[in-house]
């Protein structure tokens, strides 16, 4: 059986309560994956970028570059 849960880290420790299906298990394997933290950092950066004037100016410039060729045919 595979059980996946995202747990908070407090004082460099993780406390996990296993579901009843694991009650007779003598041993489990635990994988530590920090992707959730990385993903939240990236989302925070995107939120900041959405309000950054320099980033928004770059987006407008790229958009303007593509506007001129948008209606061209091959």
C-alpha positions in Angstrom: 0.0 0.0 0.0 1.2 3.5 -0.8 0.2 6.4 1.4 1.2 10.0 0.5 0.8 13.0 2.8 2.5 16.4 3.0 3.7 17.1 6.5 4.9 20.3 8.1 8.5 20.4 9.3 8.9 21.8 12.9 12.3 21.9 14.5 13.7 19.9 11.7 11.3 17.0 12.5 8.2 15.5 10.9 5.5 13.8 12.8 3.3 11.4 10.8 0.2 9.5 11.9 -0.3 6.5 9.7 -3.8 5.4 8.7 -5.4 2.3 10.2 -4.4 0.1 7.2 -0.8 0.3 8.5 -1.6 -0.9 12.0 0.0 -4.3 11.6 3.1 -3.1 9.7 6.5 -3.6 11.4 8.4 -1.4 9.0 7.6 1.3 6.4 9.8 3.2 3.9 9.7 7.0 4.1 10.8 9.2 1.2 11.6 12.8 1.9 10.8 15.1 -1.0 11.1 18.9 -0.8 9.4 19.6 -4.1 6.4 21.1 -2.4 8.6 23.7 -0.9 10.3 24.4 -4.2 6.9 24.7 -5.9 5.7 27.2 -3.4 8.9 29.2 -3.8 8.3 29.3 -7.5 4.7 30.3 -7.1 5.7 33.1 -4.7 8.2 34.4 -7.3 5.5 34.4 -10.0 3.3 36.4 -7.8 6.0 39.0 -7.3 6.8 39.0 -11.0 3.2 39.7 -11.8 3.6 43.1 -10.2 7.2 43.9 -11.2 7.3 46.8 -13.7 10.5 45.6 -15.4 9.1 42.1 -15.9 5.8 43.5 -17.2 7.6 45.8 -19.6 9.5 42.8 -21.0 6.3 40.9 -21.5 4.8 43.9 -23.4 7.9 44.1 -25.6 7.7 40.4 -26.5 4.0 40.7 -27.1 4.6 43.7 -29.4 7.3 41.7 -31.3 4.8 38.9 -32.0 1.9 41.2 -32.8 3.7 42.3 -36.0 4.0 38.7 -37.3 0.8 37.3 -35.9 -1.2 37.8 -39.1 1.5 36.6 -41.5 0.9 33.5 -43.5 3.5 30.9 -44.7 
